[in-house]
Amino acid sequence: MSSLSWSDFVRGFKFHDHFFIHYKIGDIFSNVLTFVKYRDVFLLLYF
């Protein structure tokens, strides 16, 4: 029983780590997209 809950804990931890990494990559990607979008607006306004 103890080994089963330990493997469940490890699996949950790996899943959480994987999800967190994907979430951070998505966050950075959306920030870059927002920056590019507003940069285009900035260039249109000022040039």
Secondary structure as GFF3:
##gff-version 3
##sequence-region A 1 47
A	DSSP	alpha_helix	2	46	.	.	.	ID=ss1
###
